[in-house]
Structures are given as C-alpha cells and as structure tokens.
Amino acid sequence: MSACRSCGADVRWVRTAGGKTMPIDATPVPDGNVVLRRGIATVTTSPPPGEDTYVSHLTTCPHANAHRRTRRARPPTPARPPT
C-alpha cells in the first residue's frame, strides 16, 4: 500500500488484465466496480455477491487530472492497393 502523491489517500496499486498498473482506493466499498481475481483487477458492472469491490482512485482523487495520461494518436493506416 502507498499514499497518493496528490491527496495523501491510501491507495493500492494493482495490475489489469492488459498488464497496466491502476491505483485503487485501499479500502473495499459496497458500490465499487473493481474486483480483484487472483491479483488481477477487473472492472465490472455486476460484481458477484459477497466479493470485495474497490473503486479506481482516479474517480475519487480531487487531483486526478494531474495524473491522467493522454493517449497518443495512432498514425493513419495506409490504404491497401486494390487487387
């Protein structure tokens, strides 16, 4: 567990199925949409009953925009020549 550099809240860093890291609030909440399965974070709209749910810290941090990364635009795919 660590503390958010902006607001000081306790956060837990988890890995997503895509291999990226994601900060979640350290304490489970009843209305969360992130579940941990075998250490992998999954965002879900209907978590199984009885399973701990968390929320992404980027939704609760008042300074989240300072930490968001912008996506790089992909170059256009060249058109295929007609066959």
N, CA, C and O atoms as a GROMACS GRO file, in nm:
protein
  332
    1MET      N    1   0.085  -0.116   0.000
    1MET     CA    2   0.000   0.000   0.000
    1MET      C    3   0.090   0.124   0.000
    1MET      O    4   0.201   0.123   0.054
    2SER      N    5   0.039   0.230  -0.062
    2SER     CA    6   0.114   0.355  -0.063
    2SER      C    7   0.015   0.470  -0.051
    2SER      O    8  -0.106   0.449  -0.044
    3ALA      N    9   0.067   0.592  -0.049
    3ALA     CA   10  -0.017   0.710  -0.039
    3ALA      C   11  -0.016   0.784  -0.172
    3ALA      O   12   0.086   0.790  -0.240
    4CYS      N   13  -0.130   0.839  -0.208
    4CYS     CA   14  -0.140   0.920  -0.330
    4CYS      C   15  -0.052   1.044  -0.312
    4CYS      O   16  -0.055   1.108  -0.207
    5ARG      N   17   0.027   1.075  -0.414
    5ARG     CA   18   0.116   1.191  -0.406
    5ARG      C   19   0.041   1.323  -0.403
    5ARG      O   20   0.095   1.424  -0.359
    6SER      N   21  -0.082   1.324  -0.450
    6SER     CA   22  -0.158   1.449  -0.456
    6SER      C   23  -0.246   1.473  -0.334
    6SER      O   24  -0.244   1.582  -0.276
    7CYS      N   25  -0.322   1.372  -0.295
    7CYS     CA   26  -0.420   1.393  -0.187
    7CYS      C   27  -0.385   1.319  -0.058
    7CYS      O   28  -0.447   1.343   0.045
    8GLY      N   29  -0.286   1.230  -0.063
    8GLY     CA   30  -0.243   1.158   0.057
    8GLY      C   31  -0.326   1.037   0.094
    8GLY      O   32  -0.297   0.972   0.194
    9ALA      N   33  -0.429   1.006   0.017
    9ALA     CA   34  -0.515   0.890   0.047
    9ALA      C   35  -0.437   0.760   0.030
    9ALA      O   36  -0.344   0.752  -0.050
   10ASP      N   37  -0.478   0.659   0.107
   10ASP     CA   38  -0.418   0.526   0.092
   10ASP      C   39  -0.464   0.464  -0.039
   10ASP      O   40  -0.584   0.455  -0.065
   11VAL      N   41  -0.369   0.422  -0.122
   11VAL     CA   42  -0.401   0.357  -0.248
   11VAL      C   43  -0.327   0.224  -0.257
   11VAL      O   44  -0.224   0.203  -0.193
   12ARG      N   45  -0.381   0.140  -0.337
   12ARG     CA   46  -0.321   0.009  -0.365
   12ARG      C   47  -0.300   0.002  -0.515
   12ARG      O   48  -0.392   0.030  -0.593
   13TRP      N   49  -0.181  -0.035  -0.555
   13TRP     CA   50  -0.152  -0.047  -0.698
   13TRP      C   51  -0.175  -0.192  -0.740
   13TRP      O   52  -0.120  -0.285  -0.682
   14VAL      N   53  -0.258  -0.208  -0.843
   14VAL     CA   54  -0.292  -0.342  -0.893
   14VAL      C   55  -0.264  -0.345  -1.042
   14VAL      O   56  -0.248  -0.242  -1.107
   15ARG      N   57  -0.259  -0.464  -1.096
   15ARG     CA   58  -0.236  -0.483  -1.238
   15ARG      C   59  -0.367  -0.523  -1.305
   15ARG      O   60  -0.446  -0.598  -1.248
   16THR      N   61  -0.387  -0.471  -1.426
   16THR     CA   62  -0.506  -0.508  -1.503
   16THR      C   63  -0.474  -0.629  -1.590
   16THR      O   64  -0.358  -0.670  -1.599
   17ALA      N   65  -0.576  -0.685  -1.652
   17ALA     CA   66  -0.554  -0.800  -1.740
   17ALA      C   67  -0.465  -0.762  -1.858
   17ALA      O   68  -0.397  -0.847  -1.914
   18GLY      N   69  -0.464  -0.633  -1.895
   18GLY     CA   70  -0.381  -0.586  -2.003
   18GLY      C   71  -0.237  -0.556  -1.961
   18GLY      O   72  -0.155  -0.515  -2.043
   19GLY      N   73  -0.207  -0.578  -1.832
   19GLY     CA   74  -0.071  -0.558  -1.783
   19GLY      C   75  -0.040  -0.418  -1.735
   19GLY      O   76   0.073  -0.391  -1.694
   20LYS      N   77  -0.136  -0.328  -1.739
   20LYS     CA   78  -0.113  -0.192  -1.692
   20LYS      C   79  -0.137  -0.184  -1.541
   20LYS      O   80  -0.210  -0.265  -1.485
   21THR      N   81  -0.074  -0.085  -1.477
   21THR     CA   82  -0.098  -0.066  -1.335
   21THR      C   83  -0.211   0.035  -1.317
   21THR      O   84  -0.229   0.126  -1.397
   22MET      N   85  -0.286   0.015  -1.209
   22MET     CA   86  -0.401   0.100  -1.182
   22MET      C   87  -0.409   0.125  -1.032
   22MET      O   88  -0.403   0.030  -0.953
   23PRO      N   89  -0.423   0.252  -0.990
   23PRO     CA   90  -0.441   0.278  -0.847
   23PRO      C   91  -0.587   0.261  -0.807
   23PRO      O   92  -0.676   0.312  -0.874
   24ILE      N   93  -0.610   0.189  -0.699
   24ILE     CA   94  -0.745   0.177  -0.644
   24ILE      C   95  -0.741   0.224  -0.500
   24ILE      O   96  -0.638   0.218  -0.434
   25ASP      N   97  -0.855   0.273  -0.451
   25ASP     CA   98  -0.862   0.309  -0.310
   25ASP      C   99  -0.840   0.182  -0.230
   25ASP      O  100  -0.890   0.075  -0.265
   26ALA      N  101  -0.764   0.193  -0.121
   26ALA     CA  102  -0.720   0.075  -0.047
   26ALA      C  103  -0.832   0.002   0.026
   26ALA      O  104  -0.821  -0.118   0.051
   27THR      N  105  -0.938   0.072   0.059
   27THR     CA  106  -1.047   0.012   0.136
   27THR      C  107  -1.160  -0.033   0.044
   27THR      O  108  -1.206   0.046  -0.039
   28PRO      N  109  -1.206  -0.157   0.058
   28PRO     CA  110  -1.321  -0.202  -0.024
   28PRO      C  111  -1.445  -0.119   0.008
   28PRO      O  112  -1.463  -0.073   0.121
   29VAL      N  113  -1.530  -0.099  -0.092
   29VAL     CA  114  -1.656  -0.025  -0.075
   29VAL      C  115  -1.770  -0.108  -0.132
   29VAL      O  116  -1.750  -0.184  -0.227
   30PRO      N  117  -1.891  -0.093  -0.077
   30PRO     CA  118  -2.003  -0.176  -0.123
   30PRO      C  119  -2.045  -0.148  -0.267
   30PRO      O  120  -2.096  -0.237  -0.335
   31ASP      N  121  -2.025  -0.025  -0.316
   31ASP     CA  122  -2.072   0.010  -0.450
   31ASP      C  123  -1.956   0.023  -0.550
   31ASP      O  124  -1.969   0.095  -0.649
   32GLY      N  125  -1.845  -0.046  -0.525
   32GLY     CA  126  -1.730  -0.040  -0.616
   32GLY      C  127  -1.755  -0.116  -0.745
   32GLY      O  128  -1.847  -0.197  -0.755
   33ASN      N  129  -1.670  -0.088  -0.844
   33ASN     CA  130  -1.684  -0.158  -0.972
   33ASN      C  131  -1.554  -0.228  -1.014
   33ASN      O  132  -1.541  -0.269  -1.129
   34VAL      N  133  -1.460  -0.240  -0.921
   34VAL     CA  134  -1.334  -0.310  -0.950
   34VAL      C  135  -1.326  -0.431  -0.856
   34VAL      O  136  -1.339  -0.417  -0.735
   35VAL      N  137  -1.304  -0.547  -0.913
   35VAL     CA  138  -1.285  -0.668  -0.833
   35VAL      C  139  -1.145  -0.722  -0.860
   35VAL      O  140  -1.090  -0.704  -0.969
   36LEU      N  141  -1.089  -0.787  -0.762
   36LEU     CA  142  -0.958  -0.848  -0.777
   36LEU      C  143  -0.975  -0.999  -0.782
   36LEU      O  144  -1.031  -1.060  -0.692
   37ARG      N  145  -0.927  -1.056  -0.890
   37ARG     CA  146  -0.933  -1.202  -0.906
   37ARG      C  147  -0.792  -1.250  -0.934
   37ARG      O  148  -0.732  -1.219  -1.037
   38ARG      N  149  -0.741  -1.328  -0.839
   38ARG     CA  150  -0.603  -1.379  -0.849
   38ARG      C  151  -0.503  -1.265  -0.869
   38ARG      O  152  -0.406  -1.279  -0.943
   39GLY      N  153  -0.530  -1.153  -0.802
   39GLY     CA  154  -0.439  -1.039  -0.808
   39GLY      C  155  -0.454  -0.950  -0.930
   39GLY      O  156  -0.381  -0.853  -0.943
   40ILE      N  157  -0.548  -0.981  -1.019
   40ILE     CA  158  -0.571  -0.902  -1.140
   40ILE      C  159  -0.699  -0.820  -1.122
   40ILE      O  160  -0.803  -0.874  -1.084
   41ALA      N  161  -0.690  -0.690  -1.150
   41ALA     CA  162  -0.806  -0.601  -1.137
   41ALA      C  163  -0.894  -0.611  -1.260
   41ALA      O  164  -0.846  -0.606  -1.374
   42THR      N  165  -1.024  -0.625  -1.236
   42THR     CA  166  -1.122  -0.630  -1.344
   42THR      C  167  -1.232  -0.530  -1.313
   42THR      O  168  -1.287  -0.530  -1.203
   43VAL      N  169  -1.266  -0.447  -1.410
   43VAL     CA  170  -1.376  -0.352  -1.394
   43VAL      C  171  -1.503  -0.424  -1.438
   43VAL      O  172  -1.506  -0.486  -1.544
   44THR      N  173  -1.607  -0.416  -1.356
   44THR     CA  174  -1.730  -0.488  -1.384
   44THR      C  175  -1.851  -0.404  -1.348
   44THR      O  176  -1.844  -0.316  -1.262
   45THR      N  177  -1.962  -0.429  -1.414
   45THR     CA  178  -2.086  -0.359  -1.381
   45THR      C  179  -2.171  -0.440  -1.284
   45THR      O  180  -2.262  -0.386  -1.221
   46SER      N  181  -2.142  -0.570  -1.271
   46SER     CA  182  -2.220  -0.653  -1.179
   46SER      C  183  -2.126  -0.750  -1.107
   46SER      O  184  -2.112  -0.865  -1.149
   47PRO      N  185  -2.062  -0.705  -0.999
   47PRO     CA  186  -1.972  -0.794  -0.926
   47PRO      C  187  -2.048  -0.907  -0.858
   47PRO      O  188  -2.163  -0.889  -0.819
   48PRO      N  189  -1.984  -1.023  -0.844
   48PRO     CA  190  -2.050  -1.134  -0.775
   48PRO      C  191  -2.082  -1.098  -0.630
   48PRO      O  192  -2.005  -1.027  -0.566
   49PRO      N  193  -2.195  -1.145  -0.578
   49PRO     CA  194  -2.230  -1.115  -0.439
   49PRO      C  195  -2.124  -1.169  -0.343
   49PRO      O  196  -2.069  -1.277  -0.363
   50GLY      N  197  -2.097  -1.092  -0.240
   50GLY     CA  198  -2.002  -1.135  -0.138
   50GLY      C  199  -1.856  -1.109  -0.171
   50GLY      O  200  -1.769  -1.133  -0.087
   51GLU      N  201  -1.828  -1.059  -0.290
   51GLU     CA  202  -1.690  -1.033  -0.328
   51GLU      C  203  -1.657  -0.887  -0.296
   51GLU      O  204  -1.738  -0.798  -0.319
   52ASP      N  205  -1.536  -0.863  -0.242
   52ASP     CA  206  -1.493  -0.726  -0.214
   52ASP      C  207  -1.484  -0.647  -0.344
   52ASP      O  208  -1.432  -0.696  -0.444
   53THR      N  209  -1.535  -0.525  -0.341
   53THR     CA  210  -1.526  -0.438  -0.458
   53THR      C  211  -1.452  -0.310  -0.418
   53THR      O  212  -1.462  -0.263  -0.305
   54TYR      N  213  -1.380  -0.257  -0.512
   54TYR     CA  214  -1.300  -0.137  -0.492
   54TYR      C  215  -1.339  -0.035  -0.596
   54TYR      O  216  -1.418  -0.063  -0.686
   55VAL      N  217  -1.283   0.084  -0.583
   55VAL     CA  218  -1.307   0.189  -0.682
   55VAL      C  219  -1.171   0.244  -0.724
   55VAL      O  220  -1.079   0.256  -0.643
   56SER      N  221  -1.160   0.278  -0.852
   56SER     CA  222  -1.037   0.336  -0.903
   56SER      C  223  -1.009   0.467  -0.831
   56SER      O  224  -1.100   0.549  -0.813
   57HIS      N  225  -0.886   0.488  -0.789
   57HIS     CA  226  -0.855   0.612  -0.718
   57HIS      C  227  -0.868   0.733  -0.810
   57HIS      O  228  -0.885   0.845  -0.762
   58LEU      N  229  -0.860   0.712  -0.940
   58LEU     CA  230  -0.876   0.824  -1.033
   58LEU      C  231  -1.018   0.879  -1.033
   58LEU      O  232  -1.040   0.988  -1.085
   59THR      N  233  -1.114   0.807  -0.977
   59THR     CA  234  -1.251   0.858  -0.967
   59THR      C  235  -1.274   0.932  -0.836
   59THR      O  236  -1.370   1.009  -0.825
   60THR      N  237  -1.188   0.912  -0.736
   60THR     CA  238  -1.210   0.976  -0.606
   60THR      C  239  -1.106   1.083  -0.574
   60THR      O  240  -1.129   1.164  -0.484
   61CYS      N  241  -0.995   1.084  -0.642
   61CYS     CA  242  -0.889   1.181  -0.613
   61CYS      C  243  -0.927   1.319  -0.667
   61CYS      O  244  -0.961   1.332  -0.785
   62PRO      N  245  -0.921   1.421  -0.584
   62PRO     CA  246  -0.955   1.554  -0.633
   62PRO      C  247  -0.854   1.610  -0.733
   62PRO      O  248  -0.882   1.708  -0.801
   63HIS      N  249  -0.737   1.548  -0.741
   63HIS     CA  250  -0.633   1.595  -0.832
   63HIS      C  251  -0.605   1.494  -0.943
   63HIS      O  252  -0.494   1.490  -0.996
   64ALA      N  253  -0.702   1.412  -0.978
   64ALA     CA  254  -0.682   1.303  -1.074
   64ALA      C  255  -0.635   1.352  -1.211
   64ALA      O  256  -0.555   1.286  -1.276
   65ASN      N  257  -0.685   1.465  -1.254
   65ASN     CA  258  -0.648   1.513  -1.389
   65ASN      C  259  -0.499   1.539  -1.402
   65ASN      O  260  -0.445   1.533  -1.513
   66ALA      N  261  -0.432   1.567  -1.292
   66ALA     CA  262  -0.287   1.591  -1.297
   66ALA      C  263  -0.211   1.462  -1.325
   66ALA      O  264  -0.094   1.466  -1.364
   67HIS      N  265  -0.275   1.347  -1.305
   67HIS     CA  266  -0.208   1.219  -1.322
   67HIS      C  267  -0.253   1.141  -1.444
   67HIS      O  268  -0.193   1.039  -1.476
   68ARG      N  269  -0.355   1.186  -1.510
   68ARG     CA  270  -0.405   1.114  -1.628
   68ARG      C  271  -0.307   1.129  -1.743
   68ARG      O  272  -0.248   1.236  -1.764
   69ARG      N  273  -0.291   1.022  -1.816
   69ARG     CA  274  -0.205   1.024  -1.935
   69ARG      C  275  -0.293   1.043  -2.057
   69ARG      O  276  -0.403   0.987  -2.065
   70THR      N  277  -0.244   1.120  -2.151
   70THR     CA  278  -0.320   1.136  -2.275
   70THR      C  279  -0.278   1.023  -2.369
   70THR      O  280  -0.163   0.981  -2.370
   71ARG      N  281  -0.372   0.977  -2.445
   71ARG     CA  282  -0.342   0.871  -2.542
   71ARG      C  283  -0.278   0.933  -2.664
   71ARG      O  284  -0.319   1.038  -2.713
   72ARG      N  285  -0.176   0.865  -2.711
   72ARG     CA  286  -0.112   0.912  -2.834
   72ARG      C  287  -0.196   0.868  -2.953
   72ARG      O  288  -0.244   0.755  -2.959
   73ALA      N  289  -0.212   0.959  -3.046
   73ALA     CA  290  -0.287   0.926  -3.166
   73ALA      C  291  -0.206   0.831  -3.252
   73ALA      O  292  -0.085   0.849  -3.271
   74ARG      N  293  -0.271   0.730  -3.304
   74ARG     CA  294  -0.203   0.636  -3.394
   74ARG      C  295  -0.196   0.697  -3.532
   74ARG      O  296  -0.288   0.766  -3.575
   75PRO      N  297  -0.085   0.672  -3.602
   75PRO     CA  298  -0.079   0.722  -3.739
   75PRO      C  299  -0.182   0.650  -3.824
   75PRO      O  300  -0.215   0.534  -3.797
   76PRO      N  301  -0.235   0.716  -3.926
   76PRO     CA  302  -0.335   0.651  -4.010
   76PRO      C  303  -0.279   0.526  -4.078
   76PRO      O  304  -0.162   0.522  -4.116
   77THR      N  305  -0.363   0.427  -4.092
   77THR     CA  306  -0.323   0.304  -4.159
   77THR      C  307  -0.326   0.329  -4.310
   77THR      O  308  -0.426   0.377  -4.363
   78PRO      N  309  -0.215   0.294  -4.377
   78PRO     CA  310  -0.215   0.317  -4.523
   78PRO      C  311  -0.320   0.230  -4.591
   78PRO      O  312  -0.346   0.117  -4.550
   79ALA      N  313  -0.380   0.285  -4.695
   79ALA     CA  314  -0.481   0.212  -4.770
   79ALA      C  315  -0.415   0.098  -4.846
   79ALA      O  316  -0.303   0.111  -4.896
   80ARG      N  317  -0.484  -0.014  -4.854
   80ARG     CA  318  -0.433  -0.128  -4.931
   80ARG      C  319  -0.460  -0.104  -5.078
   80ARG      O  320  -0.565  -0.052  -5.116
   81PRO      N  321  -0.364  -0.142  -5.161
   81PRO     CA  322  -0.388  -0.128  -5.304
   81PRO      C  323  -0.495  -0.226  -5.350
   81PRO      O  324  -0.504  -0.336  -5.295
   82PRO      N  325  -0.575  -0.190  -5.447
   82PRO     CA  326  -0.678  -0.283  -5.495
   82PRO      C  327  -0.614  -0.407  -5.558
   82PRO      O  328  -0.506  -0.400  -5.616
   83THR      N  329  -0.680  -0.518  -5.544
   83THR     CA  330  -0.628  -0.643  -5.601
   83THR      C  331  -0.703  -0.684  -5.725
   83THR      O  332  -0.671  -0.786  -5.785
   0.00000   0.00000   0.00000
